[in-house]
């Protein structure tokens, strides 16, 4: 299912050097390993005393435990993936994935509006990289055609399913067709789709039943999932590669059990929240159909952008809304292009239609 044979070369090198890492469980041994210097992590607990507040070290040392592996298996099964690996945040996941998988002679093509974590991961890679115009498959293909050819090179195309500033959705089917044409590996960040898109909140890839065409997916838990952390989904080879080479995993203290327990519980909750997703979609339709004084970005997701050119103007409007009791924030240049400064209005299932109507009245 996964075209990941290229990962085996470096994994085999580690095995030949007797340096291959794997995650191990602490099965009751006396601790001479962890960073829990004062024993506080073992003393403090939450959730009726069941879960520890600290993980005591990185997952390659003392920070691996049964609950985190159990939760990874649940996540992989839910997202129809061979394997999952939990990172401390979506930023860490993208950083670890993109800095460690593409190699020196490889090529990365990324959407020009990709999140900072994607761009930072690419910067830490030794691969050559180029941005393509947002959602522009003609530009992507043109850059792929003109890229220098190197023997044994792997090509990676990186994008997001839902973009955090515009709320728009990537043309996934068309992207997959381009990747197949050029034998490229597609990486999708599902941060703002997780919990929202799909009948069970499974994300755009599974909603379209295209998971077998994706090299790696990143699902982040700090948005709709309501907790913290992220997981990279892919093959077992990919999981092993990240354990051995992703520095943001290797050198970070692991998420503590109480945080992982929250992730596990959320995966029991959000797939069943169809009514909440229905309410959210109704609010999106109401907002999109409204006639406002300002330019409104087209978005079928919870993220709604209202363009108010100029940092001063958009700040003043945001402050007016704040004074009226609405927590709406301005997004300023240079986070967005000059002249595209905006209000970033995020809709929620708990917002009422009456609240949204009141907000829209202030924008008319």
FENCORUR-V935375 format. One record per backbone hydrogen bond with DSSP energy under -1.0 kcal/mol. NH is the residue of the N-H (numbers start at 1). CO is the residue of the C=O. E is the energy in kcal/mol with one decimal. If there is no record, write none. Layout:
NH|CO|E + NH|CO|E
//
This chain:
4|2|-1.6 + 7|4|-1.8 + 8|5|-1.4 + 11|7|-1.7 + 12|8|-3.1 + 13|9|-1.7 + 14|10|-2.0 + 15|11|-2.0 + 16|12|-2.8 + 17|13|-1.7 + 18|15|-1.4 + 19|14|-3.4 + 35|56|-4.2 + 37|35|-2.3 + 39|36|-1.3 + 44|40|-2.5 + 46|51|-2.2 + 50|47|-1.6 + 51|46|-2.0 + 53|44|-1.6 + 61|58|-1.4 + 63|58|-3.1 + 69|65|-1.4 + 70|66|-2.7 + 71|67|-2.5 + 72|68|-2.0 + 73|69|-2.0 + 74|70|-1.9 + 75|71|-2.6 + 76|72|-2.7 + 77|73|-2.3 + 78|74|-2.6 + 79|75|-2.4 + 80|77|-1.2 + 81|76|-2.7 + 83|234|-1.8 + 85|232|-1.6 + 87|230|-3.3 + 93|89|-2.1 + 94|90|-2.5 + 95|91|-2.5 + 96|92|-2.8 + 97|93|-2.6 + 98|94|-2.5 + 99|95|-1.7 + 100|96|-1.1 + 101|97|-2.0 + 106|103|-1.8 + 107|154|-2.5 + 108|128|-2.7 + 109|156|-3.2 + 110|130|-2.1 + 111|158|-1.9 + 112|132|-2.2 + 114|111|-2.2 + 119|115|-2.0 + 120|116|-2.9 + 121|117|-1.9 + 122|118|-2.2 + 123|119|-2.2 + 124|120|-1.5 + 125|122|-1.1 + 128|106|-2.3 + 130|108|-2.3 + 132|110|-2.2 + 136|133|-2.8 + 137|135|-1.0 + 140|136|-2.0 + 141|137|-2.6 + 142|138|-2.3 + 143|139|-2.3 + 144|140|-2.2 + 145|141|-2.4 + 146|142|-1.6 + 153|150|-1.8 + 156|107|-2.8 + 157|185|-2.7 + 158|109|-2.9 + 159|187|-2.1 + 161|189|-2.3 + 163|168|-2.3 + 167|163|-2.3 + 170|161|-1.9 + 172|170|-1.9 + 175|171|-2.3 + 176|172|-2.5 + 177|173|-1.8 + 178|174|-1.9 + 179|175|-2.5 + 180|176|-2.5 + 181|177|-1.9 + 182|178|-1.8 + 184|179|-3.0 + 185|155|-3.3 + 187|157|-3.1 + 188|216|-2.3 + 189|159|-2.2 + 190|218|-2.9 + 193|190|-1.5 + 194|190|-2.2 + 195|201|-3.2 + 196|193|-1.8 + 197|193|-2.5 + 201|198|-1.1 + 203|197|-2.8 + 207|203|-2.0 + 208|204|-2.0 + 209|206|-1.2 + 210|205|-2.7 + 213|210|-2.1 + 214|211|-1.2 + 215|186|-1.8 + 216|186|-1.5 + 217|233|-1.8 + 218|188|-2.2 + 219|231|-2.5 + 221|229|-3.0 + 226|223|-1.4 + 227|221|-2.5 + 230|87|-1.9 + 231|219|-2.5 + 232|85|-2.3 + 233|217|-3.1 + 234|83|-1.9 + 239|235|-2.0 + 240|236|-2.5 + 241|237|-2.5 + 242|238|-2.5 + 243|239|-2.2 + 244|240|-1.6 + 245|241|-2.2 + 246|242|-2.1 + 249|246|-1.4 + 250|246|-2.5 + 251|247|-2.3 + 252|249|-1.1 + 254|57|-2.4 + 258|52|-1.7 + 260|256|-1.8 + 261|257|-2.8 + 262|258|-1.4 + 263|259|-1.7 + 264|260|-2.7 + 265|261|-2.4 + 266|262|-2.3 + 267|263|-1.9 + 270|266|-2.6 + 272|269|-1.7 + 273|270|-1.5 + 274|272|-1.2 + 277|273|-1.9 + 278|274|-2.3 + 279|275|-2.5 + 280|276|-2.4 + 281|277|-2.4 + 282|278|-2.0 + 283|279|-2.0 + 284|280|-2.2 + 285|281|-2.1 + 286|282|-2.2 + 287|283|-2.5 + 288|284|-2.7 + 289|285|-1.7 + 290|287|-1.1 + 293|363|-3.0 + 297|305|-2.7 + 304|345|-2.9 + 306|343|-2.3 + 307|295|-2.3 + 308|341|-2.4 + 314|310|-2.3 + 315|311|-2.0 + 316|312|-2.3 + 317|313|-2.1 + 318|314|-2.3 + 319|315|-2.3 + 320|316|-2.0 + 321|317|-2.2 + 322|318|-2.3 + 323|319|-2.3 + 324|320|-1.1 + 325|322|-1.8 + 326|321|-2.7 + 328|326|-1.6 + 331|342|-3.2 + 335|332|-1.3 + 336|332|-1.1 + 340|337|-2.4 + 342|331|-2.0 + 343|306|-2.7 + 344|329|-2.1 + 345|304|-3.1 + 347|302|-2.6 + 351|348|-1.3 + 356|352|-2.0 + 357|353|-2.4 + 358|354|-2.0 + 359|355|-2.1 + 360|356|-2.6 + 361|357|-1.9 + 363|360|-1.3
//
